[in-house]
Amino acid sequence: MKKSLFIIVLFFGFNCKSQRVAIAFDKTSILYKGVDNPITVVVEDLKPKQFKLFVNNGSVKKINNKLNNQFVINPFNTGSLTMYILSNQNDTIYKNYYRVKSIPLPYALVANKTFGKIGKNELLAQEFITTKLAGFDFDFKMPIVSYSIDFFKMEKCLNIYK
């Protein structure tokens, strides 16, 4: 009996606190270098005016919304980023590390193809060239600055591979 009472006191006798900070990445769970990464921050028992957000590898902007708890982080370098949340009395409320990745290289699509044969009529029907970023969940537009198209006649291609 004494053993079980001791175990109950041991586990339940201490004051336990729940999570004080909730951070929601609005687009992805990874931060990307060179783009705005929106996040929403909620701190228990504090209004948004009572805390500040800092990072060691990037810039932070506060977004004006109804709740005033949204921020945009723009990392400078790939690797890691440390996020700090401080109270107005400069007490550290939260500190955590996050991964920072670079945006993947884009690839072009013509007629929804990255390579291969495209017939003359199908090519003439295309209004534009689009870009995609492999494995990238952000809604990010990659502008096309320039492009080139190579035309081959079938006879020349066959002669090359002989």
GUKEMI-378553 format. One record per atom (N, C-alpha, C): atom name; x, y, z. Coordinates in Angstrom, 2 decimals. Layout:
! residues N
{a CA&c1 X&c2 Y&c3 Z}
...
***
This chain:
! residues 162
{a N&c1 0.82&c2 -1.19&c3 0.00}
{a CA&c1 0.00&c2 0.00&c3 0.00}
{a C&c1 0.87&c2 1.26&c3 0.00}
{a N&c1 1.92&c2 1.26&c3 0.83}
{a CA&c1 2.78&c2 2.43&c3 0.90}
{a C&c1 3.49&c2 2.69&c3 -0.43}
{a N&c1 3.86&c2 1.58&c3 -1.13}
{a CA&c1 4.52&c2 1.73&c3 -2.43}
{a C&c1 3.60&c2 2.39&c3 -3.44}
{a N&c1 2.36&c2 1.94&c3 -3.52}
{a CA&c1 1.43&c2 2.52&c3 -4.50}
{a C&c1 1.10&c2 3.97&c3 -4.17}
{a N&c1 0.99&c2 4.31&c3 -2.88}
{a CA&c1 0.73&c2 5.69&c3 -2.48}
{a C&c1 1.91&c2 6.59&c3 -2.87}
{a N&c1 3.12&c2 6.08&c3 -2.68}
{a CA&c1 4.32&c2 6.83&c3 -3.05}
{a C&c1 4.36&c2 7.09&c3 -4.56}
{a N&c1 4.00&c2 6.09&c3 -5.37}
{a CA&c1 3.99&c2 6.25&c3 -6.83}
{a C&c1 2.94&c2 7.27&c3 -7.25}
{a N&c1 1.77&c2 7.23&c3 -6.65}
{a CA&c1 0.72&c2 8.21&c3 -6.97}
{a C&c1 1.18&c2 9.62&c3 -6.62}
{a N&c1 1.78&c2 9.81&c3 -5.46}
{a CA&c1 2.28&c2 11.13&c3 -5.06}
{a C&c1 3.40&c2 11.57&c3 -5.98}
{a N&c1 4.26&c2 10.63&c3 -6.36}
{a CA&c1 5.38&c2 10.95&c3 -7.24}
{a C&c1 4.89&c2 11.47&c3 -8.59}
{a N&c1 3.89&c2 10.81&c3 -9.20}
{a CA&c1 3.42&c2 11.20&c3 -10.52}
{a C&c1 2.48&c2 12.40&c3 -10.50}
{a N&c1 1.68&c2 12.53&c3 -9.50}
{a CA&c1 0.66&c2 13.58&c3 -9.50}
{a C&c1 0.95&c2 14.71&c3 -8.52}
{a N&c1 2.00&c2 14.62&c3 -7.79}
{a CA&c1 2.29&c2 15.63&c3 -6.78}
{a C&c1 2.95&c2 16.88&c3 -7.34}
{a N&c1 3.40&c2 16.85&c3 -8.59}
{a CA&c1 4.09&c2 18.00&c3 -9.17}
{a C&c1 3.12&c2 18.85&c3 -9.99}
{a N&c1 3.38&c2 20.11&c3 -10.03}
{a CA&c1 2.56&c2 21.03&c3 -10.82}
{a C&c1 2.95&c2 20.90&c3 -12.29}
{a N&c1 2.03&c2 20.47&c3 -13.13}
{a CA&c1 2.30&c2 20.30&c3 -14.55}
{a C&c1 1.68&c2 21.44&c3 -15.33}
{a N&c1 2.43&c2 21.96&c3 -16.27}
{a CA&c1 1.91&c2 23.04&c3 -17.12}
{a C&c1 1.71&c2 22.51&c3 -18.52}
{a N&c1 0.70&c2 22.99&c3 -19.17}
{a CA&c1 0.46&c2 22.59&c3 -20.55}
{a C&c1 1.25&c2 23.49&c3 -21.50}
{a N&c1 1.10&c2 23.27&c3 -22.76}
{a CA&c1 1.83&c2 24.03&c3 -23.77}
{a C&c1 1.44&c2 25.50&c3 -23.68}
{a N&c1 2.42&c2 26.36&c3 -23.73}
{a CA&c1 2.17&c2 27.79&c3 -23.62}
{a C&c1 2.08&c2 28.48&c3 -24.98}
{a N&c1 2.69&c2 27.89&c3 -26.00}
{a CA&c1 2.76&c2 28.54&c3 -27.30}
{a C&c1 2.25&c2 27.59&c3 -28.37}
{a N&c1 1.45&c2 28.13&c3 -29.28}
{a CA&c1 1.00&c2 27.35&c3 -30.45}
{a C&c1 1.41&c2 28.12&c3 -31.69}
{a N&c1 2.16&c2 27.45&c3 -32.58}
{a CA&c1 2.62&c2 28.07&c3 -33.82}
{a C&c1 2.06&c2 27.25&c3 -34.98}
{a N&c1 1.38&c2 27.92&c3 -35.89}
{a CA&c1 0.82&c2 27.25&c3 -37.07}
{a C&c1 1.50&c2 27.81&c3 -38.31}
{a N&c1 2.13&c2 26.92&c3 -39.07}
{a CA&c1 2.70&c2 27.32&c3 -40.35}
{a C&c1 1.54&c2 27.33&c3 -41.34}
{a N&c1 1.25&c2 28.48&c3 -41.88}
{a CA&c1 0.05&c2 28.66&c3 -42.70}
{a C&c1 0.13&c2 27.96&c3 -44.05}
{a N&c1 1.33&c2 27.73&c3 -44.57}
{a CA&c1 1.45&c2 27.09&c3 -45.90}
{a C&c1 2.12&c2 25.73&c3 -45.83}
{a N&c1 3.32&c2 25.63&c3 -45.27}
{a CA&c1 4.03&c2 24.35&c3 -45.18}
{a C&c1 4.69&c2 24.25&c3 -43.81}
{a N&c1 5.19&c2 23.08&c3 -43.49}
{a CA&c1 5.84&c2 22.87&c3 -42.19}
{a C&c1 7.34&c2 23.16&c3 -42.24}
{a N&c1 7.83&c2 23.55&c3 -43.40}
{a CA&c1 9.25&c2 23.87&c3 -43.57}
{a C&c1 9.34&c2 25.32&c3 -44.02}
{a N&c1 10.37&c2 26.01&c3 -43.56}
{a CA&c1 10.59&c2 27.38&c3 -44.00}
{a C&c1 11.45&c2 27.35&c3 -45.27}
{a N&c1 11.14&c2 28.24&c3 -46.20}
{a CA&c1 11.89&c2 28.30&c3 -47.45}
{a C&c1 12.62&c2 29.63&c3 -47.57}
{a N&c1 13.87&c2 29.55&c3 -47.99}
{a CA&c1 14.72&c2 30.72&c3 -48.16}
{a C&c1 14.21&c2 31.57&c3 -49.32}
{a N&c1 14.18&c2 32.89&c3 -49.12}
{a CA&c1 13.88&c2 33.80&c3 -50.20}
{a C&c1 12.40&c2 34.06&c3 -50.46}
{a N&c1 11.50&c2 33.42&c3 -49.72}
{a CA&c1 10.08&c2 33.68&c3 -49.89}
{a C&c1 9.45&c2 33.99&c3 -48.54}
{a N&c1 8.29&c2 34.64&c3 -48.57}
{a CA&c1 7.56&c2 34.94&c3 -47.34}
{a C&c1 6.89&c2 33.66&c3 -46.83}
{a N&c1 7.19&c2 33.28&c3 -45.59}
{a CA&c1 6.63&c2 32.11&c3 -44.95}
{a C&c1 5.67&c2 32.58&c3 -43.87}
{a N&c1 4.35&c2 32.57&c3 -44.11}
{a CA&c1 3.40&c2 33.07&c3 -43.12}
{a C&c1 3.19&c2 32.08&c3 -41.97}
{a N&c1 3.14&c2 32.60&c3 -40.74}
{a CA&c1 2.85&c2 31.78&c3 -39.57}
{a C&c1 1.85&c2 32.52&c3 -38.68}
{a N&c1 1.16&c2 31.75&c3 -37.86}
{a CA&c1 0.24&c2 32.30&c3 -36.87}
{a C&c1 0.72&c2 31.85&c3 -35.51}
{a N&c1 0.80&c2 32.80&c3 -34.56}
{a CA&c1 1.33&c2 32.51&c3 -33.23}
{a C&c1 0.28&c2 32.87&c3 -32.18}
{a N&c1 0.06&c2 31.95&c3 -31.24}
{a CA&c1 -0.82&c2 32.19&c3 -30.10}
{a C&c1 -0.04&c2 31.83&c3 -28.85}
{a N&c1 -0.02&c2 32.74&c3 -27.88}
{a CA&c1 0.66&c2 32.50&c3 -26.62}
{a C&c1 -0.38&c2 32.54&c3 -25.50}
{a N&c1 -0.36&c2 31.50&c3 -24.68}
{a CA&c1 -1.31&c2 31.38&c3 -23.58}
{a C&c1 -1.18&c2 32.56&c3 -22.62}
{a N&c1 -2.29&c2 33.14&c3 -22.23}
{a CA&c1 -2.39&c2 34.24&c3 -21.26}
{a C&c1 -1.75&c2 35.54&c3 -21.73}
{a N&c1 -1.39&c2 35.64&c3 -23.01}
{a CA&c1 -0.81&c2 36.89&c3 -23.52}
{a C&c1 -1.56&c2 37.33&c3 -24.78}
{a N&c1 -1.81&c2 38.60&c3 -24.86}
{a CA&c1 -2.38&c2 39.16&c3 -26.09}
{a C&c1 -1.24&c2 39.37&c3 -27.07}
{a N&c1 -1.54&c2 39.43&c3 -28.37}
{a CA&c1 -0.47&c2 39.60&c3 -29.36}
{a C&c1 0.39&c2 40.85&c3 -29.14}
{a N&c1 -0.14&c2 41.85&c3 -28.52}
{a CA&c1 0.65&c2 43.06&c3 -28.26}
{a C&c1 1.65&c2 42.86&c3 -27.12}
{a N&c1 1.52&c2 41.74&c3 -26.39}
{a CA&c1 2.36&c2 41.51&c3 -25.22}
{a C&c1 3.55&c2 40.59&c3 -25.49}
{a N&c1 3.78&c2 40.21&c3 -26.74}
{a CA&c1 4.95&c2 39.40&c3 -27.07}
{a C&c1 5.53&c2 39.83&c3 -28.40}
{a N&c1 6.81&c2 39.46&c3 -28.60}
{a CA&c1 7.55&c2 39.78&c3 -29.82}
{a C&c1 8.15&c2 38.49&c3 -30.38}
{a N&c1 8.29&c2 38.45&c3 -31.68}
{a CA&c1 8.86&c2 37.29&c3 -32.37}
{a C&c1 10.17&c2 37.70&c3 -33.03}
{a N&c1 11.21&c2 36.90&c3 -32.83}
{a CA&c1 12.52&c2 37.14&c3 -33.43}
{a C&c1 13.04&c2 35.85&c3 -34.05}
{a N&c1 13.89&c2 35.98&c3 -35.07}
{a CA&c1 14.60&c2 34.84&c3 -35.65}
{a C&c1 16.06&c2 35.23&c3 -35.82}
{a N&c1 16.95&c2 34.22&c3 -35.78}
{a CA&c1 18.38&c2 34.51&c3 -35.92}
{a C&c1 18.88&c2 34.43&c3 -37.35}
{a N&c1 18.02&c2 34.01&c3 -38.29}
{a CA&c1 18.45&c2 33.82&c3 -39.66}
{a C&c1 17.34&c2 34.31&c3 -40.59}
{a N&c1 17.07&c2 35.60&c3 -40.57}
{a CA&c1 16.02&c2 36.12&c3 -41.44}
{a C&c1 15.36&c2 37.35&c3 -40.89}
{a N&c1 14.31&c2 37.75&c3 -41.56}
{a CA&c1 13.54&c2 38.92&c3 -41.12}
{a C&c1 12.13&c2 38.49&c3 -40.74}
{a N&c1 11.50&c2 39.28&c3 -39.87}
{a CA&c1 10.14&c2 39.02&c3 -39.41}
{a C&c1 9.32&c2 40.28&c3 -39.60}
{a N&c1 8.15&c2 40.11&c3 -40.22}
{a CA&c1 7.20&c2 41.21&c3 -40.35}
{a C&c1 5.89&c2 40.77&c3 -39.72}
{a N&c1 5.23&c2 41.69&c3 -39.04}
{a CA&c1 3.92&c2 41.40&c3 -38.47}
{a C&c1 2.86&c2 41.78&c3 -39.49}
{a N&c1 1.89&c2 40.89&c3 -39.70}
{a CA&c1 0.80&c2 41.14&c3 -40.64}
{a C&c1 -0.36&c2 41.73&c3 -39.86}
{a N&c1 -0.91&c2 42.81&c3 -40.35}
{a CA&c1 -2.07&c2 43.41&c3 -39.69}
{a C&c1 -3.32&c2 42.64&c3 -40.08}
{a N&c1 -3.90&c2 41.97&c3 -39.11}
{a CA&c1 -5.17&c2 41.28&c3 -39.29}
{a C&c1 -6.02&c2 41.53&c3 -38.05}
{a N&c1 -7.18&c2 40.93&c3 -37.99}
{a CA&c1 -8.09&c2 41.17&c3 -36.87}
{a C&c1 -7.48&c2 40.77&c3 -35.53}
{a N&c1 -6.84&c2 39.61&c3 -35.50}
{a CA&c1 -6.27&c2 39.12&c3 -34.24}
{a C&c1 -4.86&c2 39.65&c3 -33.98}
{a N&c1 -4.20&c2 40.16&c3 -35.00}
{a CA&c1 -2.86&c2 40.73&c3 -34.87}
{a C&c1 -1.83&c2 39.69&c3 -34.41}
{a N&c1 -2.02&c2 38.42&c3 -34.83}
{a CA&c1 -1.11&c2 37.36&c3 -34.40}
{a C&c1 -0.46&c2 36.61&c3 -35.56}
{a N&c1 -0.45&c2 37.22&c3 -36.73}
{a CA&c1 0.17&c2 36.59&c3 -37.89}
{a C&c1 1.46&c2 37.32&c3 -38.24}
{a N&c1 2.46&c2 36.52&c3 -38.65}
{a CA&c1 3.78&c2 37.03&c3 -38.99}
{a C&c1 4.23&c2 36.43&c3 -40.31}
{a N&c1 5.20&c2 37.07&c3 -40.94}
{a CA&c1 5.84&c2 36.55&c3 -42.14}
{a C&c1 7.33&c2 36.47&c3 -41.85}
{a N&c1 7.88&c2 35.27&c3 -42.02}
{a CA&c1 9.32&c2 35.05&c3 -41.82}
{a C&c1 9.95&c2 34.85&c3 -43.19}
{a N&c1 11.04&c2 35.55&c3 -43.44}
{a CA&c1 11.77&c2 35.41&c3 -44.69}
{a C&c1 13.23&c2 35.06&c3 -44.35}
{a N&c1 13.58&c2 33.75&c3 -44.37}
{a CA&c1 14.94&c2 33.33&c3 -44.01}
{a C&c1 15.98&c2 33.82&c3 -45.02}
{a N&c1 17.18&c2 34.11&c3 -44.50}
{a CA&c1 18.29&c2 34.57&c3 -45.34}
{a C&c1 19.09&c2 33.41&c3 -45.92}
{a N&c1 19.31&c2 32.35&c3 -45.13}
{a CA&c1 20.18&c2 31.24&c3 -45.53}
{a C&c1 19.50&c2 29.91&c3 -45.29}
{a N&c1 19.91&c2 28.88&c3 -46.06}
{a CA&c1 19.40&c2 27.53&c3 -45.83}
{a C&c1 20.08&c2 26.93&c3 -44.60}
{a N&c1 19.53&c2 25.85&c3 -44.11}
{a CA&c1 20.09&c2 25.19&c3 -42.92}
{a C&c1 19.07&c2 25.19&c3 -41.81}
{a N&c1 19.33&c2 26.00&c3 -40.79}
{a CA&c1 18.39&c2 26.06&c3 -39.67}
{a C&c1 18.13&c2 27.51&c3 -39.29}
{a N&c1 17.06&c2 27.67&c3 -38.55}
{a CA&c1 16.64&c2 28.98&c3 -38.07}
{a C&c1 16.14&c2 28.79&c3 -36.64}
{a N&c1 16.53&c2 29.67&c3 -35.75}
{a CA&c1 16.05&c2 29.63&c3 -34.38}
{a C&c1 15.00&c2 30.72&c3 -34.21}
{a N&c1 13.83&c2 30.31&c3 -33.73}
{a CA&c1 12.74&c2 31.26&c3 -33.50}
{a C&c1 12.62&c2 31.51&c3 -32.00}
{a N&c1 12.53&c2 32.78&c3 -31.64}
{a CA&c1 12.38&c2 33.19&c3 -30.24}
{a C&c1 11.09&c2 33.97&c3 -30.10}
{a N&c1 10.35&c2 33.70&c3 -29.03}
{a CA&c1 9.21&c2 34.53&c3 -28.67}
{a C&c1 9.51&c2 35.09&c3 -27.29}
{a N&c1 9.51&c2 36.41&c3 -27.21}
{a CA&c1 9.83&c2 37.10&c3 -25.96}
{a C&c1 8.63&c2 37.90&c3 -25.49}
{a N&c1 8.46&c2 37.96&c3 -24.18}
{a CA&c1 7.42&c2 38.83&c3 -23.62}
{a C&c1 7.92&c2 40.27&c3 -23.69}
{a N&c1 7.05&c2 41.21&c3 -23.41}
{a CA&c1 7.46&c2 42.62&c3 -23.42}
{a C&c1 8.48&c2 42.93&c3 -22.32}
{a N&c1 8.59&c2 42.03&c3 -21.33}
{a CA&c1 9.61&c2 42.19&c3 -20.28}
{a C&c1 10.90&c2 41.46&c3 -20.67}
{a N&c1 11.00&c2 41.04&c3 -21.94}
{a CA&c1 12.16&c2 40.34&c3 -22.50}
{a C&c1 12.44&c2 38.99&c3 -21.84}
{a N&c1 11.39&c2 38.34&c3 -21.32}
{a CA&c1 11.51&c2 36.96&c3 -20.85}
{a C&c1 11.31&c2 36.03&c3 -22.04}
{a N&c1 12.17&c2 35.03&c3 -22.17}
{a CA&c1 12.03&c2 34.08&c3 -23.27}
{a C&c1 10.87&c2 33.13&c3 -22.96}
{a N&c1 9.87&c2 33.18&c3 -23.79}
{a CA&c1 8.70&c2 32.31&c3 -23.64}
{a C&c1 8.90&c2 31.04&c3 -24.45}
{a N&c1 9.55&c2 31.15&c3 -25.61}
{a CA&c1 9.65&c2 30.03&c3 -26.54}
{a C&c1 10.93&c2 30.15&c3 -27.33}
{a N&c1 11.57&c2 29.01&c3 -27.56}
{a CA&c1 12.76&c2 28.94&c3 -28.42}
{a C&c1 12.72&c2 27.58&c3 -29.10}
{a N&c1 12.82&c2 27.57&c3 -30.43}
{a CA&c1 12.84&c2 26.30&c3 -31.15}
{a C&c1 13.59&c2 26.47&c3 -32.46}
{a N&c1 14.06&c2 25.36&c3 -33.00}
{a CA&c1 14.82&c2 25.33&c3 -34.24}
{a C&c1 13.93&c2 24.81&c3 -35.36}
{a N&c1 14.10&c2 25.40&c3 -36.55}
{a CA&c1 13.33&c2 24.99&c3 -37.72}
{a C&c1 14.26&c2 24.83&c3 -38.90}
{a N&c1 13.90&c2 23.93&c3 -39.81}
{a CA&c1 14.69&c2 23.71&c3 -41.03}
{a C&c1 14.37&c2 24.79&c3 -42.05}
{a N&c1 15.38&c2 25.20&c3 -42.79}
{a CA&c1 15.21&c2 26.16&c3 -43.89}
{a C&c1 15.77&c2 25.50&c3 -45.14}
{a N&c1 14.93&c2 25.38&c3 -46.16}
{a CA&c1 15.34&c2 24.78&c3 -47.42}
{a C&c1 15.28&c2 25.82&c3 -48.52}
{a N&c1 15.99&c2 25.55&c3 -49.61}
{a CA&c1 15.91&c2 26.45&c3 -50.76}
{a C&c1 14.79&c2 25.98&c3 -51.68}
{a N&c1 14.31&c2 26.90&c3 -52.49}
{a CA&c1 13.26&c2 26.58&c3 -53.44}
{a C&c1 13.85&c2 25.66&c3 -54.51}
{a N&c1 13.17&c2 24.57&c3 -54.86}
{a CA&c1 13.72&c2 23.68&c3 -55.89}
{a C&c1 13.77&c2 24.35&c3 -57.26}
{a N&c1 14.63&c2 23.84&c3 -58.12}
{a CA&c1 14.74&c2 24.39&c3 -59.47}
{a C&c1 13.46&c2 24.12&c3 -60.27}
{a N&c1 13.02&c2 25.09&c3 -61.03}
{a CA&c1 11.79&c2 24.89&c3 -61.81}
{a C&c1 12.07&c2 24.10&c3 -63.09}
{a N&c1 11.03&c2 23.53&c3 -63.62}
{a CA&c1 11.12&c2 22.92&c3 -64.95}
{a C&c1 9.95&c2 23.43&c3 -65.78}
{a N&c1 10.17&c2 23.53&c3 -67.08}
{a CA&c1 9.17&c2 24.10&c3 -67.98}
{a C&c1 8.26&c2 23.02&c3 -68.53}
{a N&c1 7.03&c2 23.41&c3 -68.79}
{a CA&c1 6.05&c2 22.52&c3 -69.40}
{a C&c1 5.47&c2 23.19&c3 -70.63}
{a N&c1 5.52&c2 22.47&c3 -71.75}
{a CA&c1 4.85&c2 22.90&c3 -72.97}
{a C&c1 3.89&c2 21.78&c3 -73.33}
{a N&c1 2.63&c2 22.09&c3 -73.46}
{a CA&c1 1.59&c2 21.09&c3 -73.71}
{a C&c1 1.60&c2 20.02&c3 -72.63}
{a N&c1 1.86&c2 20.44&c3 -71.39}
{a CA&c1 1.94&c2 19.55&c3 -70.22}
{a C&c1 3.01&c2 18.48&c3 -70.36}
{a N&c1 4.08&c2 18.76&c3 -71.11}
{a CA&c1 5.19&c2 17.83&c3 -71.28}
{a C&c1 6.49&c2 18.55&c3 -70.93}
{a N&c1 7.40&c2 17.82&c3 -70.29}
{a CA&c1 8.71&c2 18.40&c3 -70.00}
{a C&c1 9.72&c2 18.09&c3 -71.11}
{a N&c1 9.50&c2 17.01&c3 -71.84}
{a CA&c1 10.37&c2 16.65&c3 -72.96}
{a C&c1 9.60&c2 15.71&c3 -73.88}
{a N&c1 10.18&c2 15.40&c3 -74.99}
{a CA&c1 9.55&c2 14.47&c3 -75.91}
{a C&c1 9.01&c2 15.18&c3 -77.14}
{a N&c1 8.33&c2 14.40&c3 -77.94}
{a CA&c1 7.79&c2 14.92&c3 -79.19}
{a C&c1 6.52&c2 15.72&c3 -78.95}
{a N&c1 6.44&c2 16.84&c3 -79.66}
{a CA&c1 5.22&c2 17.64&c3 -79.70}
{a C&c1 4.97&c2 17.95&c3 -81.17}
{a N&c1 3.80&c2 17.63&c3 -81.62}
{a CA&c1 3.47&c2 17.88&c3 -83.02}
{a C&c1 3.34&c2 19.36&c3 -83.31}
{a N&c1 3.48&c2 19.71&c3 -84.59}
{a CA&c1 3.43&c2 21.11&c3 -85.02}
{a C&c1 2.11&c2 21.76&c3 -84.62}
{a N&c1 1.00&c2 21.11&c3 -84.89}
{a CA&c1 -0.31&c2 21.69&c3 -84.56}
{a C&c1 -0.51&c2 21.83&c3 -83.06}
{a N&c1 -0.03&c2 20.85&c3 -82.30}
{a CA&c1 -0.14&c2 20.93&c3 -80.84}
{a C&c1 0.71&c2 22.08&c3 -80.30}
{a N&c1 1.90&c2 22.27&c3 -80.87}
{a CA&c1 2.77&c2 23.36&c3 -80.45}
{a C&c1 2.16&c2 24.72&c3 -80.80}
{a N&c1 1.59&c2 24.83&c3 -81.99}
{a CA&c1 0.97&c2 26.09&c3 -82.39}
{a C&c1 -0.26&c2 26.43&c3 -81.54}
{a N&c1 -0.90&c2 25.42&c3 -80.97}
{a CA&c1 -2.09&c2 25.64&c3 -80.14}
{a C&c1 -1.74&c2 26.13&c3 -78.73}
{a N&c1 -0.47&c2 26.06&c3 -78.36}
{a CA&c1 -0.08&c2 26.47&c3 -77.01}
{a C&c1 -0.03&c2 27.98&c3 -76.90}
{a N&c1 -0.65&c2 28.50&c3 -75.83}
{a CA&c1 -0.67&c2 29.94&c3 -75.62}
{a C&c1 0.50&c2 30.41&c3 -74.76}
{a N&c1 1.02&c2 29.51&c3 -73.92}
{a CA&c1 2.10&c2 29.91&c3 -73.02}
{a C&c1 2.88&c2 28.68&c3 -72.55}
{a N&c1 4.02&c2 28.97&c3 -71.95}
{a CA&c1 4.85&c2 27.95&c3 -71.31}
{a C&c1 4.64&c2 28.11&c3 -69.81}
{a N&c1 4.43&c2 27.01&c3 -69.11}
{a CA&c1 4.25&c2 27.07&c3 -67.66}
{a C&c1 5.46&c2 26.49&c3 -66.96}
{a N&c1 5.59&c2 26.79&c3 -65.68}
{a CA&c1 6.67&c2 26.24&c3 -64.87}
{a C&c1 6.08&c2 25.50&c3 -63.67}
{a N&c1 6.80&c2 24.51&c3 -63.22}
{a CA&c1 6.45&c2 23.76&c3 -62.01}
{a C&c1 7.70&c2 23.65&c3 -61.15}
{a N&c1 7.48&c2 23.56&c3 -59.86}
{a CA&c1 8.57&c2 23.34&c3 -58.92}
{a C&c1 8.35&c2 21.97&c3 -58.28}
{a N&c1 9.29&c2 21.06&c3 -58.48}
{a CA&c1 9.14&c2 19.68&c3 -57.99}
{a C&c1 9.14&c2 19.64&c3 -56.47}
{a N&c1 8.12&c2 19.02&c3 -55.88}
{a CA&c1 8.05&c2 18.84&c3 -54.43}
{a C&c1 7.87&c2 20.12&c3 -53.65}
{a N&c1 7.27&c2 21.11&c3 -54.24}
{a CA&c1 7.12&c2 22.41&c3 -53.60}
{a C&c1 5.64&c2 22.72&c3 -53.46}
{a N&c1 5.17&c2 22.86&c3 -52.23}
{a CA&c1 3.74&c2 23.03&c3 -51.97}
{a C&c1 3.28&c2 24.48&c3 -51.95}
{a N&c1 4.19&c2 25.41&c3 -51.99}
{a CA&c1 3.84&c2 26.82&c3 -51.96}
{a C&c1 3.15&c2 27.24&c3 -53.25}
{a N&c1 2.31&c2 28.22&c3 -53.18}
{a CA&c1 1.73&c2 28.83&c3 -54.37}
{a C&c1 2.69&c2 29.93&c3 -54.79}
{a N&c1 3.68&c2 29.58&c3 -55.57}
{a CA&c1 4.76&c2 30.48&c3 -55.93}
{a C&c1 4.90&c2 30.50&c3 -57.44}
{a N&c1 4.85&c2 31.67&c3 -58.02}
{a CA&c1 4.96&c2 31.82&c3 -59.47}
{a C&c1 6.41&c2 32.07&c3 -59.85}
{a N&c1 6.91&c2 31.23&c3 -60.73}
{a CA&c1 8.27&c2 31.36&c3 -61.23}
{a C&c1 8.20&c2 31.97&c3 -62.62}
{a N&c1 8.65&c2 33.21&c3 -62.80}
{a CA&c1 8.56&c2 33.84&c3 -64.12}
{a C&c1 9.55&c2 33.21&c3 -65.10}
{a N&c1 9.14&c2 33.17&c3 -66.36}
{a CA&c1 10.02&c2 32.69&c3 -67.43}
{a C&c1 10.67&c2 33.91&c3 -68.05}
{a N&c1 11.98&c2 33.98&c3 -67.95}
{a CA&c1 12.72&c2 35.13&c3 -68.46}
{a C&c1 13.09&c2 34.93&c3 -69.93}
{a N&c1 13.52&c2 33.73&c3 -70.28}
{a CA&c1 13.86&c2 33.44&c3 -71.67}
{a C&c1 13.74&c2 31.94&c3 -71.90}
{a N&c1 13.70&c2 31.55&c3 -73.16}
{a CA&c1 13.65&c2 30.15&c3 -73.51}
{a C&c1 14.16&c2 29.98&c3 -74.93}
{a N&c1 14.48&c2 28.73&c3 -75.26}
{a CA&c1 14.88&c2 28.41&c3 -76.63}
{a C&c1 14.24&c2 27.08&c3 -77.01}
{a N&c1 13.98&c2 26.92&c3 -78.26}
{a CA&c1 13.37&c2 25.70&c3 -78.78}
{a C&c1 14.27&c2 25.16&c3 -79.88}
{a N&c1 14.55&c2 23.87&c3 -79.82}
{a CA&c1 15.34&c2 23.20&c3 -80.85}
{a C&c1 14.42&c2 22.35&c3 -81.70}
{a N&c1 14.51&c2 22.52&c3 -83.02}
{a CA&c1 13.73&c2 21.71&c3 -83.96}
{a C&c1 14.66&c2 20.70&c3 -84.62}
{a N&c1 14.20&c2 19.48&c3 -84.67}
{a CA&c1 14.97&c2 18.43&c3 -85.32}
{a C&c1 14.10&c2 17.76&c3 -86.37}
{a N&c1 14.73&c2 17.47&c3 -87.49}
{a CA&c1 14.06&c2 16.63&c3 -88.47}
{a C&c1 14.43&c2 15.20&c3 -88.14}
{a N&c1 13.52&c2 14.31&c3 -88.37}
{a CA&c1 13.73&c2 12.92&c3 -87.99}
{a C&c1 14.97&c2 12.34&c3 -88.67}
{a N&c1 15.26&c2 12.72&c3 -89.91}
{a CA&c1 16.42&c2 12.17&c3 -90.59}
{a C&c1 17.72&c2 12.59&c3 -89.89}
{a N&c1 17.79&c2 13.83&c3 -89.42}
{a CA&c1 19.00&c2 14.30&c3 -88.76}
{a C&c1 19.18&c2 13.56&c3 -87.42}
{a N&c1 18.10&c2 13.33&c3 -86.71}
{a CA&c1 18.19&c2 12.63&c3 -85.44}
{a C&c1 18.70&c2 11.20&c3 -85.66}
{a N&c1 18.22&c2 10.55&c3 -86.71}
{a CA&c1 18.66&c2 9.18&c3 -86.99}
{a C&c1 20.14&c2 9.15&c3 -87.36}
{a N&c1 20.60&c2 10.15&c3 -88.08}
{a CA&c1 22.03&c2 10.21&c3 -88.46}
{a C&c1 22.92&c2 10.44&c3 -87.24}
{a N&c1 22.45&c2 11.16&c3 -86.27}
{a CA&c1 23.25&c2 11.44&c3 -85.08}
{a C&c1 23.51&c2 10.16&c3 -84.31}
{a N&c1 22.51&c2 9.31&c3 -84.21}
{a CA&c1 22.63&c2 8.13&c3 -83.36}
{a C&c1 23.21&c2 6.90&c3 -84.08}
{a N&c1 23.65&c2 7.06&c3 -85.34}
{a CA&c1 24.25&c2 5.92&c3 -86.06}
{a C&c1 25.65&c2 5.68&c3 -85.62}
***
